[in-house]
Amino acid sequence: MSGDPFITRTNEFLNWFKSQPGTTFHNDIEIVDLRSRGAGRGIIATADIPPDTVLFTIPRDTIISKETSSLVSRLPQIFETSVPQDVDHDMDGDDDPAAEVDTSQDSWTTLILILIHEHLLGAASRWAPYLAILPEGPADFNTPMFWTDVELAELQASPVVSKVGRDEAEAMIRTKILPVVRAHADAFFPPDSQVLTDDELIQLAFRMGSVIMAYAFDLEKEDDDDEEGEEGAEDEWVEDREGRSTLGMVAMADVLNADTSFNTHIEHGENALTATTLREIKKGEEVLNYYGPLSNGELLRRYGYVTTAHERWNLVDLSWESILAVLKGQLGVLKEGEWEKVLGALDEDEMEESFVIEYGAKDPDSEGRVEDVSTNASVPEELVEQAKEILKVVKKVREEAVPDKTARDRVIYSAIATAIDERTKEYSTTLDQDQMLYQNSNDWSQRKRMAVFVRMGEKRILMQAAQQARQKLAILEIAARDGDGRSAKRRKL
C-alpha cells in the first residue's frame, strides 16, 4: 500500500541510510513490514546468504551519541560533569542522600537530552528519517512502564513489578532533564516553536528513555562473552553501568528483530558497527539478532513482548531473608541471643541477599543456535551452600540443634521448600488457575495475556524447585530412618 505512512517512512529511512557516507546495505536483504505478526519492521534475506557476510555497515559518526550530538557541542558544560562512582542511580531507588541531589549527567540522561533535542528540531535534525521510524508515544510501547495500575496488577508477585520504577524515573526526569531544558530553552526549542509544558516534557522524556532501553547500544562494549550488552543491555531504565558506558542509537541495527536462535551478530569496530552473518541465511528467512539470555519477564520489561522460546531463561527470585525466617522457626531451640551470635559470626559481605531459581539453560553456540532445555528448575546450589554455612555456626553455638549432616540437610531442604511455598503464595492465583484462565484468553488485551504468560512461567519454576526440594527431603528422611534402624539392630546385638 503506497499510501501507508508506515511504508513511506520505511522507504524514506532506507534512502536516508544509504545516503550517509560510509554506510553499506547488502543487495540481498530488504526491510519488510511485519506488523501482521506484531513485529513491526524486520529484515529478510532475498537470496541465500553465506556465513561471515557483512549485511550492513554503520559508521560511528552516523550513530546518535554524545560524540556526534550538536547539543553536546553547544552545551559542553552540561555533559562534562562526571558521575561520582559511589552514587547509585538505579531504578530501585535507595536512601542515599547523594543520589537524591545529584544532578550530573550519566549515559542515560545524556542520551535522553540528546534525543529530546533532535526530536524538537523536527525535520531539521540530521537523523529525522531515522527518528520517524521509532515509537512515537505510549500507544506504541507495550513495556510495563506505560501500563495502567490495573494492567500491572496482572503481573501479581512477578519480579518485573519492582523493576518498573515509574516514580523513580519521573524523579530522575524532574531532577536531571527538566532543569537543563528550562535553563537552556534556546538550545532546545527552535525559534517560533511552541515551548512544551513540564508535563509534556516529562512524557517526552519517558518516551525517549523507553526508546533507549529498547533500542540503544552500549558503544564501548568489547567483551564478546557478555552478549546481552549488544542491544538494550542495561538492567535499569535510568542508568547504564553507573554512567561509565557510552550509549548510542544505531540506525539500521535496531531494525533487526531478535530471537533465542539467531543468525547475525553486531560487531563493534573502531570506526563502524557491522552486521555480520553467523551462519547461512536462506532466501526468505529473517535476519535475527540476539538480545541476550533474557527471561520473559525481562523481555517484557525492556521490549514489551514475550515468547515461548525465552521460557528457557525464565527465572524467579527467592530472598535469603525468607529462608532465614523459616530456619529460625525450624530451629526453635535457639534463643534470640544465640541467633545474634550466629549471625554475628558470619561475614555479611559474603552472604547473598537473594537467589535466582532458573532452568540453567545454556547460552547459544557460536552460530547462534540453542539446545532444547531438558531439565526442570532446581534449587540453587549457592543457596544450599549458604544455608550449610549458617548451620555450621549454629552447631557451634548449640550442638544438639544440628546433630549430624543428615539432620542439617533435612533442615535445609525443609526450609527451602517452605520458603518457596511462601513465595508462591505471594501470587494471588495458582498455576492451575492461570492455565485454565489462559485457555479462554482470546478476548483479553495483549498486555493481560503477556502478564499472565509471565506469571505462569514463574510459578512453574517455583513449583519445580519446590518439588526438587521435597524429593531431596524425602531421600534424607529415608536415610534417617534406615540409619536409626541399623543403630537399633547394633544395640540389640
C-alpha positions as CSV (number, residue, x, y, z in Angstrom):
1,M,0.0,0.0,0.0
2,S,1.9,3.0,-1.3
3,G,-0.1,5.5,0.7
4,D,0.6,3.7,4.0
5,P,2.7,6.1,6.2
6,F,4.4,3.1,7.7
7,I,5.7,2.1,4.3
8,T,6.5,5.6,3.4
9,R,8.6,6.1,6.5
10,T,10.4,2.9,5.9
11,N,11.4,3.9,2.4
12,E,12.5,7.4,3.4
13,F,14.6,5.9,6.2
14,L,16.3,3.4,3.9
15,N,17.1,6.1,1.3
16,W,18.5,8.3,4.1
17,F,20.6,5.5,5.5
18,K,22.1,4.6,2.1
19,S,22.9,8.3,1.5
20,Q,25.1,8.5,4.7
21,P,28.8,8.5,4.0
22,G,30.4,5.1,4.8
23,T,27.2,3.1,5.1
24,T,26.6,-0.2,3.2
25,F,23.4,-2.2,2.7
26,H,23.7,-5.7,1.1
27,N,21.8,-6.2,-2.1
28,D,20.3,-9.5,-0.9
29,I,18.4,-8.1,2.1
30,E,15.3,-5.9,2.4
31,I,13.3,-4.2,5.2
32,V,9.8,-5.7,5.4
33,D,6.5,-4.9,7.1
34,L,6.0,-7.5,9.9
35,R,3.1,-5.8,11.6
36,S,0.8,-8.7,10.8
37,R,2.7,-10.8,13.3
38,G,3.2,-7.9,15.8
39,A,6.9,-7.4,15.0
40,G,6.9,-4.0,13.3
41,R,9.7,-3.8,10.8
42,G,12.3,-6.5,10.2
43,I,14.9,-7.5,7.6
44,I,14.7,-10.7,5.5
45,A,17.1,-12.3,3.0
46,T,16.0,-12.1,-0.7
47,A,18.6,-14.7,-1.6
48,D,20.7,-17.3,0.1
49,I,23.5,-15.5,2.1
50,P,26.6,-17.4,3.3
51,P,28.2,-17.1,6.7
52,D,30.6,-14.2,7.5
53,T,28.8,-11.9,5.2
54,V,28.5,-8.2,6.1
55,L,24.9,-7.2,5.7
56,F,25.2,-3.6,6.5
57,T,27.7,-1.1,7.9
58,I,27.0,1.9,10.3
59,P,29.9,4.4,10.7
60,R,30.2,5.6,14.2
61,D,29.7,9.2,13.1
62,T,26.2,8.2,11.9
63,I,25.2,7.0,15.4
64,I,23.2,9.3,17.7
65,S,25.5,9.7,20.7
66,K,27.4,12.1,22.9
67,E,30.2,12.1,20.3
68,T,28.0,13.2,17.4
69,S,25.5,15.5,19.0
70,S,25.4,19.2,18.3
71,L,23.7,19.7,21.6
72,V,26.8,18.5,23.4
73,S,29.0,20.8,21.4
74,R,26.7,23.7,22.2
75,L,26.4,22.9,25.9
76,P,29.6,21.2,26.8
77,Q,29.5,22.3,30.5
78,I,26.3,20.2,31.0
79,F,27.9,17.0,29.8
80,E,31.4,17.3,31.1
81,T,30.4,16.7,34.7
82,S,31.3,13.2,35.6
83,V,29.1,10.9,37.6
84,P,30.6,10.0,41.1
85,Q,31.4,6.3,41.2
86,D,29.8,5.8,44.6
87,V,26.4,7.2,43.6
88,D,23.8,4.7,42.6
89,H,21.3,5.8,40.0
90,D,19.3,2.6,39.5
91,M,15.6,2.5,39.2
92,D,15.0,0.7,42.6
93,G,16.0,3.8,44.5
94,D,17.7,3.9,47.8
95,D,18.2,6.1,50.9
96,D,21.5,7.6,49.7
97,P,21.0,11.4,50.1
98,A,23.7,11.9,47.4
99,A,21.6,10.1,44.9
100,E,18.7,12.4,45.7
101,V,20.5,15.6,45.0
102,D,22.9,14.5,42.3
103,T,22.3,16.4,39.0
104,S,25.2,15.3,36.9
105,Q,24.5,13.7,33.6
106,D,25.1,10.0,33.1
107,S,24.8,7.9,30.0
108,W,21.1,7.6,30.2
109,T,20.2,11.2,30.8
110,T,22.8,12.4,28.3
111,L,21.1,10.4,25.5
112,I,17.6,11.3,26.7
113,L,18.6,15.0,26.4
114,I,20.1,14.4,23.0
115,L,17.0,12.6,21.7
116,I,14.7,15.3,23.1
117,H,16.9,17.9,21.3
118,E,16.8,16.0,18.0
119,H,13.0,15.5,18.3
120,L,12.4,19.2,18.8
121,L,14.5,20.0,15.8
122,G,11.9,18.1,13.7
123,A,12.8,17.9,10.0
124,A,16.0,20.0,10.7
125,S,17.5,17.0,12.6
126,R,20.1,15.1,10.5
127,W,18.5,11.9,11.8
128,A,14.9,12.9,11.1
129,P,14.1,10.0,8.8
130,Y,15.6,7.6,11.4
131,L,13.7,9.2,14.3
132,A,10.5,8.9,12.3
133,I,10.5,5.1,12.4
134,L,11.0,4.9,16.2
135,P,8.0,4.5,18.5
136,E,6.1,7.8,18.8
137,G,4.1,7.6,22.0
138,P,2.6,5.4,24.8
139,A,0.4,3.6,22.4
140,D,3.5,2.3,20.6
141,F,5.0,0.9,23.7
142,N,3.9,-2.3,25.4
143,T,6.5,-2.1,28.1
144,P,5.1,-2.1,31.7
145,M,6.4,1.5,32.1
146,F,3.3,2.5,30.2
147,W,0.8,0.2,31.7
148,T,-2.0,1.2,33.9
149,D,-2.1,0.1,37.6
150,V,-4.8,-2.4,36.7
151,E,-2.6,-3.9,33.9
152,L,0.4,-4.0,36.2
153,A,-1.6,-5.9,38.9
154,E,-2.0,-8.8,36.4
155,L,1.8,-9.5,37.0
156,Q,0.9,-10.2,40.6
157,A,4.2,-11.0,42.5
158,S,6.4,-11.1,39.5
159,P,9.9,-9.5,40.0
160,V,9.1,-7.4,37.0
161,V,6.8,-5.2,39.1
162,S,9.5,-3.9,41.3
163,K,11.7,-3.1,38.3
164,V,9.3,-0.8,36.5
165,G,10.3,2.2,38.6
166,R,7.9,4.7,37.2
167,D,8.1,7.0,40.2
168,E,11.9,6.9,40.3
169,A,12.1,7.6,36.6
170,E,9.9,10.6,36.9
171,A,12.0,11.9,39.8
172,M,15.1,11.5,37.7
173,I,13.5,13.4,34.8
174,R,12.5,16.2,37.1
175,T,16.0,16.4,38.6
176,K,18.2,15.9,35.6
177,I,16.2,16.6,32.5
178,L,13.7,19.5,33.1
179,P,16.3,21.8,34.7
180,V,18.6,21.5,31.8
181,V,15.8,22.1,29.2
182,R,14.4,25.1,31.1
183,A,17.8,26.7,31.7
184,H,18.8,26.3,28.0
185,A,15.5,26.7,26.3
186,D,17.1,28.5,23.3
187,A,19.2,25.3,22.6
188,F,16.2,23.0,22.7
189,F,13.3,25.0,21.2
190,P,13.8,26.4,17.7
191,P,12.7,30.0,17.1
192,D,9.0,30.4,16.8
193,S,8.4,26.9,18.0
194,Q,5.9,26.0,20.8
195,V,7.6,25.6,24.2
196,L,6.4,22.4,25.9
197,T,4.9,22.3,29.3
198,D,6.6,20.4,32.2
199,D,4.1,17.6,31.8
200,E,4.7,17.4,28.0
201,L,8.4,17.3,28.6
202,I,8.1,14.6,31.2
203,Q,6.1,12.4,28.8
204,L,8.6,13.1,26.0
205,A,11.5,12.1,28.4
206,F,9.6,8.9,29.3
207,R,9.2,8.1,25.6
208,M,12.9,8.7,24.9
209,G,14.0,6.7,27.9
210,S,12.0,3.8,26.8
211,V,13.3,4.1,23.2
212,I,16.8,3.9,24.7
213,M,16.1,0.8,26.8
214,A,14.6,-1.0,23.8
215,Y,16.9,0.2,21.0
216,A,20.2,1.7,22.3
217,F,23.5,0.0,22.1
218,D,26.4,0.1,24.5
219,L,29.1,1.6,22.2
220,E,32.0,0.7,24.5
221,K,31.2,-3.0,24.7
222,E,34.1,-5.1,23.7
223,D,33.5,-8.3,25.8
224,D,32.1,-11.0,23.5
225,D,31.2,-13.1,26.5
226,D,28.6,-10.6,27.5
227,E,26.3,-10.8,24.5
228,E,23.5,-9.4,26.5
229,G,25.0,-6.0,26.1
230,E,24.6,-5.9,22.3
231,E,21.2,-4.2,22.5
232,G,19.2,-2.9,25.4
233,A,21.8,-4.4,27.8
234,E,21.0,-2.2,30.7
235,D,19.5,-3.7,33.8
236,E,17.9,-0.5,34.8
237,W,15.8,2.1,33.0
238,V,17.7,5.1,34.3
239,E,21.3,4.0,34.4
240,D,23.8,2.0,32.4
241,R,26.7,0.6,34.4
242,E,26.8,3.6,36.7
243,G,27.2,6.1,33.8
244,R,30.5,4.7,32.7
245,S,29.4,3.5,29.2
246,T,28.5,5.5,26.1
247,L,25.1,4.7,24.8
248,G,24.0,5.4,21.2
249,M,21.1,4.9,18.8
250,V,22.4,2.8,15.9
251,A,20.3,3.3,12.8
252,M,19.5,0.0,10.9
253,A,21.0,-2.2,13.6
254,D,17.8,-1.7,15.7
255,V,15.6,-2.6,12.7
256,L,16.7,-6.2,13.3
257,N,14.4,-8.3,15.4
258,A,15.8,-10.9,17.8
259,D,15.3,-14.4,18.9
260,T,16.9,-17.0,21.1
261,S,18.2,-18.7,18.0
262,F,19.7,-16.1,15.8
263,N,21.9,-15.8,12.7
264,T,23.6,-12.4,12.8
265,H,25.9,-10.5,15.2
266,I,26.6,-6.8,15.5
267,E,30.3,-6.3,15.6
268,H,31.8,-3.2,17.2
269,G,34.7,-1.9,15.2
270,E,36.9,1.1,15.8
271,N,35.2,3.3,13.2
272,A,32.0,1.4,12.4
273,L,29.5,-1.2,13.6
274,T,28.7,-4.1,11.2
275,A,26.0,-6.7,11.0
276,T,27.7,-10.0,10.1
277,T,26.0,-13.4,9.5
278,L,27.0,-16.2,11.8
279,R,25.7,-19.0,9.5
280,E,23.9,-19.3,6.2
281,I,20.6,-17.5,5.9
282,K,18.2,-19.0,3.4
283,K,16.1,-16.9,1.0
284,G,13.0,-15.7,2.8
285,E,14.4,-16.2,6.3
286,E,14.5,-13.3,8.7
287,V,17.8,-11.7,9.7
288,L,17.8,-12.1,13.5
289,N,19.9,-10.5,16.2
290,Y,20.3,-11.6,19.9
291,Y,19.0,-9.7,22.9
292,G,20.7,-12.0,25.4
293,P,19.5,-14.8,27.8
294,L,16.5,-12.8,29.0
295,S,13.6,-14.3,30.9
296,N,10.1,-13.4,29.6
297,G,9.8,-11.0,32.5
298,E,12.8,-9.1,31.4
299,L,11.9,-9.4,27.7
300,L,8.5,-7.8,28.6
301,R,10.1,-5.1,30.7
302,R,12.6,-4.0,28.2
303,Y,11.0,-4.7,24.8
304,G,7.3,-5.2,25.5
305,Y,6.7,-8.7,24.3
306,V,7.1,-12.4,25.4
307,T,7.9,-15.6,23.5
308,T,7.8,-19.3,24.3
309,A,11.4,-19.5,23.1
310,H,12.5,-17.3,26.0
311,E,10.9,-19.6,28.6
312,R,14.3,-21.4,28.7
313,W,15.7,-18.4,30.6
314,N,12.7,-17.7,32.9
315,L,13.7,-17.1,36.5
316,V,12.3,-16.2,39.9
317,D,13.9,-14.5,42.9
318,L,14.0,-16.0,46.4
319,S,15.2,-13.9,49.2
320,W,17.7,-15.1,51.8
321,E,15.6,-13.3,54.4
322,S,12.7,-15.6,53.7
323,I,14.9,-18.7,54.1
324,L,16.4,-17.4,57.3
325,A,12.9,-16.7,58.8
326,V,12.0,-20.4,58.1
327,L,15.3,-21.7,59.6
328,K,14.7,-19.7,62.8
329,G,11.2,-21.3,63.1
330,Q,12.5,-24.8,62.5
331,L,15.4,-24.4,64.9
332,G,13.2,-23.2,67.7
333,V,15.6,-24.4,70.4
334,L,17.9,-21.4,69.7
335,K,17.1,-18.3,71.7
336,E,17.3,-14.8,70.2
337,G,20.6,-14.2,71.8
338,E,22.0,-17.3,70.3
339,W,20.8,-16.3,66.9
340,E,22.6,-12.9,67.3
341,K,25.8,-14.9,68.0
342,V,25.2,-17.0,64.9
343,L,24.6,-14.0,62.6
344,G,27.4,-12.0,64.2
345,A,29.9,-14.7,63.4
346,L,29.0,-14.5,59.7
347,D,30.6,-12.1,57.2
348,E,27.6,-10.1,55.8
349,D,29.6,-9.1,52.8
350,E,30.0,-12.8,51.8
351,M,26.2,-13.5,52.2
352,E,23.9,-13.3,49.2
353,E,20.7,-11.4,49.8
354,S,18.7,-13.2,47.2
355,F,19.0,-16.2,44.9
356,V,17.7,-16.9,41.4
357,I,15.8,-20.1,40.6
358,E,16.1,-21.0,36.9
359,Y,16.4,-23.8,34.4
360,G,20.2,-23.4,33.9
361,A,19.7,-23.4,30.1
362,K,22.9,-23.0,28.1
363,D,23.7,-19.9,26.1
364,P,23.6,-20.1,22.2
365,D,26.6,-21.5,20.4
366,S,29.0,-19.6,18.1
367,E,26.5,-19.9,15.3
368,G,23.5,-18.6,17.3
369,R,21.8,-21.9,17.9
370,V,20.4,-23.1,21.2
371,E,19.7,-26.5,22.6
372,D,16.4,-27.6,24.0
373,V,16.0,-27.4,27.7
374,S,15.8,-30.9,29.1
375,T,15.9,-30.2,32.9
376,N,13.5,-28.8,35.4
377,A,14.2,-25.8,37.5
378,S,16.2,-26.7,40.6
379,V,17.2,-25.2,44.0
380,P,20.3,-23.0,43.5
381,E,23.4,-24.8,44.8
382,E,24.6,-21.4,46.1
383,L,21.6,-21.3,48.4
384,V,22.2,-24.7,49.8
385,E,25.9,-23.8,50.5
386,Q,24.9,-20.6,52.2
387,A,22.4,-22.5,54.4
388,K,25.1,-25.0,55.3
389,E,27.5,-22.2,56.3
390,I,24.9,-20.8,58.7
391,L,24.1,-24.2,60.2
392,K,27.8,-24.8,60.7
393,V,27.8,-21.8,63.0
394,V,24.5,-22.9,64.6
395,K,26.1,-26.3,65.5
396,K,29.0,-24.4,67.2
397,V,26.6,-22.3,69.3
398,R,24.3,-25.2,70.2
399,E,25.4,-28.6,69.0
400,E,22.2,-30.5,69.6
401,A,20.3,-28.2,67.1
402,V,22.3,-29.8,64.3
403,P,23.4,-33.3,65.4
404,D,24.7,-34.6,62.1
405,K,24.9,-33.8,58.4
406,T,21.7,-35.7,57.6
407,A,19.8,-33.6,60.1
408,R,21.4,-30.5,58.7
409,D,20.4,-31.3,55.2
410,R,16.8,-32.1,56.3
411,V,16.5,-28.7,57.9
412,I,17.9,-27.0,54.8
413,Y,15.6,-28.6,52.3
414,S,12.6,-28.4,54.5
415,A,13.3,-24.7,54.9
416,I,13.8,-24.1,51.2
417,A,10.6,-26.0,50.3
418,T,8.6,-23.9,52.8
419,A,10.2,-20.7,51.7
420,I,9.4,-21.5,48.1
421,D,5.8,-22.3,49.1
422,E,5.5,-18.9,50.8
423,R,7.0,-17.2,47.7
424,T,4.4,-18.9,45.5
425,K,1.6,-17.7,47.8
426,E,2.6,-14.1,47.1
427,Y,0.8,-14.7,43.7
428,S,-2.9,-14.3,44.0
429,T,-3.8,-17.2,41.7
430,T,-2.3,-20.7,41.4
431,L,-0.6,-22.1,38.3
432,D,-3.6,-24.4,37.7
433,Q,-6.0,-21.4,37.8
434,D,-3.8,-19.4,35.4
435,Q,-3.6,-22.3,33.0
436,M,-7.4,-22.6,33.0
437,L,-7.9,-18.9,32.5
438,Y,-5.3,-18.7,29.7
439,Q,-7.1,-21.3,27.7
440,N,-10.0,-18.9,27.4
441,S,-8.0,-15.7,26.8
442,N,-8.9,-14.8,23.3
443,D,-10.9,-11.7,24.4
444,W,-8.1,-10.5,26.7
445,S,-6.0,-7.5,25.9
446,Q,-2.4,-8.2,24.7
447,R,-1.0,-6.8,27.9
448,K,-3.1,-9.1,30.1
449,R,-2.1,-12.1,28.0
450,M,1.5,-11.2,28.4
451,A,1.3,-10.6,32.1
452,V,-0.5,-14.0,32.7
453,F,2.1,-15.7,30.5
454,V,4.9,-14.2,32.5
455,R,3.5,-15.1,35.9
456,M,2.6,-18.7,34.7
457,G,6.3,-19.2,33.8
458,E,7.5,-18.0,37.1
459,K,5.0,-20.2,39.0
460,R,6.1,-23.2,37.0
461,I,9.7,-22.6,38.1
462,L,8.7,-22.3,41.7
463,M,6.6,-25.5,41.6
464,Q,9.5,-27.5,40.0
465,A,12.1,-26.1,42.5
466,A,9.8,-26.9,45.4
467,Q,9.2,-30.5,44.1
468,Q,13.0,-31.0,43.8
469,A,13.5,-29.8,47.4
470,R,10.8,-32.2,48.7
471,Q,12.4,-35.0,46.7
472,K,15.7,-34.3,48.4
473,L,14.0,-34.2,51.7
474,A,12.2,-37.5,51.1
475,I,15.5,-39.2,50.4
476,L,17.0,-37.7,53.5
477,E,14.0,-38.9,55.6
478,I,14.5,-42.4,54.3
479,A,18.2,-42.3,55.1
480,A,17.5,-41.1,58.6
481,R,15.0,-43.9,59.2
482,D,17.4,-46.5,57.8
483,G,20.2,-45.1,59.9
484,D,18.0,-45.3,63.1
485,G,17.1,-48.9,62.2
486,R,20.7,-50.0,61.8
487,S,21.6,-48.3,65.0
488,A,18.8,-50.2,66.8
489,K,20.0,-53.5,65.4
490,R,23.5,-52.8,66.5
491,R,22.3,-52.0,70.0
492,K,20.3,-55.3,70.2
493,L,23.4,-57.3,69.2
